[in-house]
């Protein structure tokens, strides 16, 4: 397999115990329920690619972005209260432009702005108090509940998101957004 082909695949290894001990499970794509492979997950190693990990099955609950590296005790490193229950591989970004339209209100209502780059604070940049829905037209994005890429995050792939509340976000709005770039691989 060529280097290009290898870079397009992600690989993450989950371990039942901290410091990469105990039983392990290797994953190279999405997994909606880790409990069928491991009784718990206390550490992991991302060998290639980027992944979102979730503390509930079916890609629900708190999310964390993981890029290549070792996470010997990710629960204390990331402040997770529960272990990883599902994961989603983030596909390698194509060479096109990133495009997302954000809306002040649910169901694509209120003020709107189209974005093609990162935004560390929608209030400063667009004079928007809230972002409660969006349409991701191109690329993969991380959205954060606070300015400066802080707080809980949510992974957004291309598609329409009419209500963040319906997606399980307790805060239901976002204040900063960042593109997931090829350079993370």
Residue pairs with C-beta under 8 A, 6 or more apart in sequence:
6 48
7 48
7 92
7 185
8 91
8 92
9 28
9 48
9 49
10 28
10 29
10 46
10 48
10 49
10 50
10 51
10 89
10 90
11 26
11 27
11 28
11 46
11 47
11 48
11 49
12 26
12 27
12 28
12 44
12 45
12 46
12 47
12 49
12 51
12 66
12 87
12 89
13 20
13 24
13 25
13 26
13 27
13 44
13 45
13 47
14 24
14 25
14 26
14 27
14 34
14 37
14 38
14 41
14 43
14 44
14 84
14 87
15 21
15 22
15 23
15 24
15 38
15 41
15 42
15 43
15 44
15 45
16 22
16 23
16 24
16 38
16 39
16 40
16 41
16 42
17 42
17 43
18 42
18 43
18 72
18 73
19 43
19 72
19 73
20 43
20 45
20 70
20 72
21 43
22 42
23 38
24 38
25 34
25 37
25 38
25 41
27 87
27 89
28 89
29 89
30 59
30 86
30 87
30 88
30 89
31 37
31 86
31 87
32 57
32 58
32 59
32 86
33 57
33 58
33 85
33 86
34 41
34 57
34 84
34 85
34 86
34 87
35 57
35 85
40 83
41 83
41 84
41 85
42 73
42 74
42 75
42 83
43 71
43 72
43 73
43 74
44 53
44 66
44 71
44 74
44 84
45 69
45 70
45 71
46 66
46 67
46 68
46 69
46 70
46 71
47 68
48 68
48 185
49 68
49 89
49 90
49 92
49 185
50 65
50 66
50 67
50 68
50 89
50 90
50 180
50 184
50 185
51 65
51 66
51 87
51 88
51 89
51 90
52 59
52 63
52 64
52 65
52 66
52 87
52 88
52 90
52 155
53 63
53 64
53 66
53 74
53 84
53 86
53 87
54 60
54 61
54 62
54 63
54 84
54 85
54 86
54 87
54 88
55 61
55 62
55 80
55 81
55 82
55 83
55 84
55 85
56 62
56 82
56 85
56 86
57 85
57 86
58 86
59 86
59 88
60 86
60 168
61 82
61 85
61 168
62 80
62 152
63 152
63 153
63 154
63 155
64 74
64 78
64 80
64 153
65 142
65 153
65 155
65 180
66 74
67 184
67 185
68 184
68 185
71 77
71 78
74 80
74 84
75 81
75 83
88 155
90 140
90 155
90 157
90 180
91 140
92 182
92 185
93 139
93 140
93 179
93 180
93 181
93 182
96 138
96 139
97 116
97 138
97 139
98 115
98 116
98 117
98 138
98 139
98 141
98 179
99 114
99 115
99 116
99 136
99 137
99 138
99 139
100 114
100 115
100 134
100 135
100 136
100 137
100 138
100 139
100 141
100 156
100 177
101 112
101 113
101 114
101 115
101 134
101 135
101 137
102 112
102 113
102 115
102 122
102 126
102 128
102 131
102 133
102 134
102 174
102 177
103 109
103 110
103 111
103 112
103 131
103 132
103 133
103 134
103 135
104 110
104 111
104 112
104 128
104 129
104 130
104 131
104 132
105 130
105 132
105 133
106 132
106 133
106 162
106 163
106 164
106 165
107 133
107 162
107 163
108 133
108 135
108 160
108 162
109 133
110 130
111 126
111 128
113 122
113 126
113 128
115 177
117 179
118 177
118 178
118 179
119 125
119 126
119 176
119 177
120 147
120 148
120 149
120 176
121 147
121 148
121 175
121 176
122 128
122 131
122 147
122 174
122 175
122 176
122 177
123 129
123 147
123 175
124 147
130 173
131 143
131 173
131 174
131 175
131 177
132 163
132 164
132 165
132 172
132 173
133 161
133 162
133 163
133 164
134 143
134 156
134 160
134 161
135 159
135 160
135 161
136 156
136 157
136 158
136 159
136 160
136 161
137 158
138 158
139 158
139 179
139 180
140 155
140 156
140 157
140 158
140 179
140 180
141 155
141 156
141 177
141 178
141 179
141 180
142 149
142 153
142 154
142 155
142 156
142 177
142 178
142 180
143 153
143 154
143 156
143 174
143 176
143 177
144 150
144 151
144 152
144 153
144 174
144 175
144 176
144 177
144 178
145 151
145 152
145 153
145 169
145 171
145 173
145 174
145 175
146 175
146 176
147 175
147 176
148 176
149 176
149 178
150 176
151 171
151 175
152 169
152 171
154 164
154 167
154 169
154 174
155 180
161 167
163 172
164 171
164 172
164 173
164 174
165 172
